Amino acid sequence: MRIGIIGASGYAGQELLRLLASRPGDEVVFVTSRQEAGQRLTEVLPFLASLANYDSLKFEEPKGLAGRADAYFLAVQHGAAMSLVPELLVGEAKVVDLSADFRLRDPEEYQKWYAPHSAPEFLAEAAYGLPELHAETIKKARLTANPGCYPTSVILGLAPAVKAKVVDYSQIIVADSKSGVTGAGRGATLSNSFCEVQDNFSSYKTSAHRHAPEMVQELSLIASEKIDLAFTPHLLPINRGILSTIYFKGHSGVALEELWGAYQAFYAHSPFVRLRPLGASPKTADARGTNFCDIGLFQDKISGLFKIVSVIDNLCRGAAGQAVVNLNLMTGKPEGFGLEFAPFRP
């Protein structure tokens, strides 16, 4: 399979290249980057030297790309993908978009959080690329919208409880998430510079974050009713990883063991979700560099609230790794093809 990566010089693009380097039968045939156009891939990203065919690739401008690949990954800024998708979806081509451009089904909701949508006709057909929820739809899709990193951790952490109808919606659901610095992208800013981040911890976009509508959209679909949640993101002084702690009230009489059973049943056939034993809390390092989502379940002994701890690697499970799973499903390959490896430890 010929693969093209549009926006390959950013962190998500680099992670795609790392993951695709060892896939037999697949070849990255072009990479694009406006900033690095004309430069050799392995001169800009020397950690990829001598892998696959990467030494022979040069970054190109993102134009004239239709028909050059069987599958395309779009690792571009929000707003850029919607202008590229119509020209790329020709013939049998498959597209996995890592931006937010096709995640929200309602164009008015997209405009509220981002900008007016220039290709709204594709919103209805785009599969939301969370395999544990939508694998059958993804298999039939030619366009898949890769979920955001925060929504991946929160939706996977909460979906079994919502599906089992054990959540009492009279009390707001709270999702408190912490992310590594790579979640902000590769562009240097003062707020994510070393001196600002190291030995520091802070919340940001505390009143409203544009990933929240994704969570509400997908969880409401599972619940078959509109649900609300309060979401707060934080910045951790680490490179990679997200840890989300989700708090919710259960219906009267629901025990932790019953909830645990619901999670076991929901994820019984999900190779990339690992449930921790009751009382064990997952850590970001346990999923680092992988497509795993590790989940722990707890119940507060004072308030009775259930607490779900959900951990992912924001660059892999929250971006490139999940995109590779989606392409696997779209092209008839095993879900875990090219992704079955242990976390980086230490």
C-alpha positions as CSV (number, residue, x, y, z in Angstrom):
1,M,0.0,0.0,0.0
2,R,1.3,3.5,-1.0
3,I,0.9,5.9,1.9
4,G,1.2,9.7,1.9
5,I,1.6,11.8,5.0
6,I,0.5,15.4,4.8
7,G,2.0,17.4,7.6
8,A,4.8,15.0,8.4
9,S,7.2,17.3,10.3
10,G,5.0,17.8,13.3
11,Y,5.0,15.5,16.4
12,A,2.0,13.5,15.1
13,G,3.6,13.2,11.7
14,Q,6.9,12.1,13.2
15,E,5.1,9.4,15.3
16,L,3.3,8.2,12.1
17,L,6.7,7.8,10.4
18,R,8.1,5.9,13.4
19,L,5.1,3.5,13.5
20,L,5.0,2.9,9.7
21,A,8.7,2.2,9.4
22,S,8.3,-1.5,10.1
23,R,5.2,-2.4,8.2
24,P,5.9,-5.1,5.5
25,G,4.2,-4.4,2.2
26,D,3.5,-0.7,2.9
27,E,5.6,2.2,1.7
28,V,5.5,5.9,2.5
29,V,5.7,7.4,-0.9
30,F,5.7,11.1,0.0
31,V,5.7,13.5,2.9
32,T,4.8,17.1,3.0
33,S,5.7,20.1,5.1
34,R,5.3,23.8,4.1
35,Q,8.1,24.8,6.5
36,E,10.6,22.0,5.5
37,A,9.7,21.7,1.8
38,G,12.8,20.8,-0.3
39,Q,14.8,19.3,2.6
40,R,15.5,15.6,3.0
41,L,13.3,13.9,5.6
42,T,16.2,12.3,7.5
43,E,18.2,15.6,7.6
44,V,15.2,17.3,9.4
45,L,14.4,14.1,11.4
46,P,17.7,12.3,11.8
47,F,16.2,9.7,14.3
48,L,14.5,8.1,11.2
49,A,17.7,7.7,9.2
50,S,18.3,4.2,7.7
51,L,14.7,3.2,8.4
52,A,12.4,2.0,5.5
53,N,12.9,4.2,2.5
54,Y,13.1,7.4,4.5
55,D,16.6,8.4,3.4
56,S,15.3,8.9,-0.1
57,L,12.3,11.1,0.8
58,K,12.2,14.9,0.6
59,F,9.5,17.1,2.2
60,E,7.2,18.5,-0.5
61,E,4.7,21.3,-0.6
62,P,1.1,19.9,0.0
63,K,-0.2,20.3,-3.6
64,G,-0.9,18.0,-6.5
65,L,-1.3,15.0,-4.2
66,A,-4.5,13.3,-5.5
67,G,-3.9,9.9,-7.0
68,R,-0.3,9.5,-5.7
69,A,-1.2,7.2,-2.8
70,D,-3.7,4.5,-1.8
71,A,-4.0,6.0,1.7
72,Y,-3.4,9.5,3.1
73,F,-2.8,10.6,6.7
74,L,-3.6,14.3,7.3
75,A,-1.6,15.5,10.2
76,V,-2.3,19.2,9.6
77,Q,-3.8,22.1,11.6
78,H,-7.5,22.3,12.2
79,G,-9.1,24.0,9.1
80,A,-6.5,22.8,6.6
81,A,-7.8,19.2,6.2
82,M,-11.2,20.2,5.0
83,S,-9.7,21.9,1.9
84,L,-7.7,18.7,1.1
85,V,-10.2,15.9,1.6
86,P,-12.4,16.6,-1.4
87,E,-9.4,16.3,-3.8
88,L,-7.9,13.2,-2.1
89,L,-11.0,11.1,-2.0
90,V,-10.7,9.9,-5.6
91,G,-11.0,6.3,-6.7
92,E,-10.4,3.8,-3.9
93,A,-8.3,6.2,-1.8
94,K,-8.6,6.1,2.0
95,V,-8.1,9.2,4.2
96,V,-7.5,9.3,8.0
97,D,-7.7,12.9,9.2
98,L,-5.9,13.6,12.5
99,S,-7.3,17.1,12.8
100,A,-10.7,18.1,14.2
101,D,-12.2,19.0,10.8
102,F,-14.5,16.0,10.5
103,R,-15.0,14.9,14.1
104,L,-18.1,16.9,14.9
105,R,-21.2,15.9,12.9
106,D,-22.9,19.2,13.2
107,P,-21.4,22.0,11.0
108,E,-22.8,24.7,13.3
109,E,-21.1,23.1,16.3
110,Y,-17.8,22.9,14.4
111,Q,-18.2,26.6,13.5
112,K,-18.9,27.5,17.1
113,W,-15.5,26.0,18.3
114,Y,-13.3,26.4,15.2
115,A,-14.5,28.2,12.0
116,P,-17.0,27.9,9.2
117,H,-16.7,24.5,7.5
118,S,-15.9,24.5,3.8
119,A,-16.7,20.8,3.2
120,P,-19.8,20.0,5.3
121,E,-21.0,17.5,2.8
122,F,-18.3,15.1,4.1
123,L,-19.3,15.3,7.8
124,A,-22.1,12.8,7.6
125,E,-20.0,10.1,6.0
126,A,-16.8,10.5,8.1
127,A,-16.5,7.7,10.6
128,Y,-15.5,8.8,14.2
129,G,-12.3,6.8,14.6
130,L,-12.6,5.3,18.0
131,P,-12.4,1.5,17.2
132,E,-13.8,0.3,20.5
133,L,-17.1,2.2,19.6
134,H,-17.2,2.3,15.8
135,A,-15.1,-0.5,14.3
136,E,-17.8,-1.7,11.9
137,T,-18.4,1.8,10.6
138,I,-14.7,2.4,10.2
139,K,-14.2,-0.8,8.2
140,K,-16.6,0.6,5.5
141,A,-15.3,4.2,5.6
142,R,-13.2,6.0,3.0
143,L,-12.8,9.0,5.4
144,T,-12.1,8.5,9.1
145,A,-11.9,11.4,11.6
146,N,-9.2,10.5,14.2
147,P,-10.4,11.5,17.7
148,G,-8.7,14.1,19.8
149,C,-6.3,12.9,22.5
150,Y,-8.3,14.1,25.5
151,P,-11.6,12.7,24.1
152,T,-9.9,9.4,23.5
153,S,-8.9,9.1,27.2
154,V,-12.2,10.4,28.5
155,I,-14.6,8.5,26.2
156,L,-12.8,5.2,26.7
157,G,-12.8,5.8,30.4
158,L,-16.5,6.5,30.6
159,A,-18.2,4.6,27.7
160,P,-18.8,1.3,29.6
161,A,-20.5,3.0,32.5
162,V,-22.7,5.0,30.1
163,K,-23.6,1.9,28.1
164,A,-24.5,0.0,31.3
165,K,-26.8,2.8,32.3
166,V,-25.3,3.1,35.8
167,V,-24.6,6.8,35.7
168,D,-26.9,9.1,37.6
169,Y,-27.0,12.3,35.4
170,S,-28.6,14.4,38.2
171,Q,-25.0,15.1,39.2
172,I,-22.6,16.6,36.6
173,I,-19.9,14.2,35.3
174,V,-16.4,15.7,35.9
175,A,-13.4,14.9,33.6
176,D,-10.1,16.2,34.9
177,S,-7.2,15.6,32.5
178,K,-3.5,16.2,32.5
179,S,-1.3,16.1,29.4
180,G,2.3,16.1,28.4
181,V,3.7,19.1,26.5
182,T,3.7,17.4,23.1
183,G,0.0,17.8,23.1
184,A,0.5,21.5,22.2
185,G,2.3,20.6,19.0
186,R,5.8,21.2,17.8
187,G,5.5,25.0,17.4
188,A,7.6,26.8,20.0
189,T,5.7,29.2,22.3
190,L,6.5,30.7,25.6
191,S,3.8,28.7,27.5
192,N,5.3,25.4,26.4
193,S,9.0,26.3,26.7
194,F,11.2,24.3,29.1
195,C,11.5,27.1,31.7
196,E,7.8,27.7,31.8
197,V,6.8,24.0,32.0
198,Q,9.6,22.4,34.1
199,D,8.8,22.2,37.8
200,N,5.4,23.6,37.1
201,F,1.8,22.4,36.9
202,S,-1.2,24.4,35.6
203,S,-4.7,24.3,34.1
204,Y,-5.5,26.0,30.8
205,K,-8.6,26.8,28.8
206,T,-10.3,26.1,32.1
207,S,-13.7,27.7,31.3
208,A,-14.1,25.9,27.9
209,H,-12.0,23.6,25.7
210,R,-12.9,22.6,22.2
211,H,-12.4,18.9,22.8
212,A,-15.4,18.8,25.1
213,P,-18.0,18.8,22.3
214,E,-16.4,15.5,21.0
215,M,-16.9,13.9,24.4
216,V,-20.5,15.1,24.7
217,Q,-21.3,14.0,21.1
218,E,-20.0,10.4,21.5
219,L,-21.1,9.8,25.0
220,S,-24.6,11.1,24.2
221,L,-24.8,8.7,21.3
222,I,-24.0,5.8,23.6
223,A,-26.5,7.0,26.2
224,S,-29.2,7.8,23.6
225,E,-29.8,11.1,25.4
226,K,-27.9,14.4,25.8
227,I,-25.4,14.3,28.6
228,D,-23.3,17.0,30.0
229,L,-19.8,17.0,31.6
230,A,-17.3,19.5,33.0
231,F,-13.9,19.1,31.4
232,T,-10.7,20.7,32.7
233,P,-7.3,20.2,31.0
234,H,-3.9,20.6,32.7
235,L,-0.3,20.7,31.5
236,L,2.2,18.3,33.0
237,P,6.0,18.8,32.9
238,I,6.5,15.6,30.9
239,N,6.9,15.0,27.1
240,R,4.2,12.4,26.5
241,G,1.1,11.0,28.2
242,I,-2.4,11.8,29.3
243,L,-4.0,10.9,32.6
244,S,-7.7,11.6,32.9
245,T,-9.6,11.1,36.2
246,I,-13.4,11.0,35.6
247,Y,-15.9,11.4,38.5
248,F,-19.5,10.4,38.4
249,K,-22.4,9.5,40.6
250,G,-23.9,6.0,40.2
251,H,-27.5,5.0,40.6
252,S,-28.4,3.9,44.1
253,G,-27.3,0.4,44.9
254,V,-24.7,0.1,42.1
255,A,-21.5,-1.5,43.5
256,L,-18.0,-1.2,42.3
257,E,-17.9,-4.9,41.5
258,E,-20.9,-4.5,39.2
259,L,-19.3,-1.6,37.4
260,W,-16.1,-3.6,37.0
261,G,-18.1,-6.4,35.4
262,A,-19.6,-3.9,32.9
263,Y,-16.1,-2.7,32.0
264,Q,-14.9,-6.3,31.5
265,A,-17.8,-7.1,29.2
266,F,-17.5,-3.9,27.2
267,Y,-13.8,-4.3,26.5
268,A,-13.6,-8.1,26.3
269,H,-12.6,-8.0,22.6
270,S,-10.6,-4.7,22.6
271,P,-6.9,-5.5,22.2
272,F,-5.7,-2.0,23.0
273,V,-7.7,-1.4,26.3
274,R,-6.1,-2.9,29.4
275,L,-8.2,-2.9,32.6
276,R,-6.1,-2.7,35.8
277,P,-7.2,-5.0,38.8
278,L,-9.5,-3.2,41.2
279,G,-7.5,-0.9,43.4
280,A,-4.6,-0.6,41.0
281,S,-4.0,2.8,39.3
282,P,-2.6,3.1,35.8
283,K,0.5,5.3,35.2
284,T,1.4,7.3,32.1
285,A,4.7,5.5,31.8
286,D,2.9,2.1,31.5
287,A,1.4,3.2,28.1
288,R,4.2,5.4,26.8
289,G,4.9,5.0,23.1
290,T,2.0,2.5,22.6
291,N,-1.6,2.4,21.5
292,F,-2.8,1.1,24.8
293,C,-5.4,2.7,27.0
294,D,-5.0,1.6,30.6
295,I,-8.0,2.0,32.9
296,G,-8.5,1.7,36.7
297,L,-11.8,1.8,38.6
298,F,-12.3,3.2,42.1
299,Q,-15.1,4.3,44.4
300,D,-14.6,7.1,46.9
301,K,-15.4,5.7,50.4
302,I,-16.7,9.1,51.7
303,S,-18.8,10.5,48.8
304,G,-19.6,7.3,47.1
305,L,-18.6,8.8,43.7
306,F,-17.0,6.5,41.2
307,K,-13.6,7.5,39.9
308,I,-12.2,6.2,36.6
309,V,-8.5,6.7,35.8
310,S,-7.7,6.5,32.1
311,V,-4.2,6.7,30.7
312,I,-2.9,7.0,27.2
313,D,0.1,8.2,25.2
314,N,-1.2,11.4,23.6
315,L,1.0,11.0,20.5
316,C,0.4,7.3,19.9
317,R,-3.1,6.3,21.2
318,G,-4.2,9.9,21.1
319,A,-3.0,10.5,17.5
320,A,-0.8,8.4,15.3
321,G,-1.3,5.0,16.7
322,Q,-5.0,5.3,16.6
323,A,-4.8,6.6,13.1
324,V,-2.8,3.5,12.1
325,V,-5.5,1.3,13.7
326,N,-8.1,3.1,11.7
327,L,-6.2,2.6,8.5
328,N,-5.8,-1.1,9.3
329,L,-9.6,-1.4,9.8
330,M,-10.3,0.6,6.6
331,T,-8.1,-1.7,4.5
332,G,-8.9,-5.1,5.9
333,K,-5.8,-5.6,8.0
334,P,-5.7,-6.9,11.6
335,E,-6.4,-4.1,14.1
336,G,-3.0,-4.4,15.7
337,F,-0.9,-4.7,12.5
338,G,2.3,-2.8,13.1
339,L,1.4,-1.8,16.7
340,E,2.1,-4.8,18.9
341,F,5.0,-3.7,21.0
342,A,5.8,-3.0,24.6
343,P,5.8,0.5,26.2
344,F,9.0,2.5,26.5
345,R,10.4,1.7,29.9
346,P,12.0,3.4,31.7
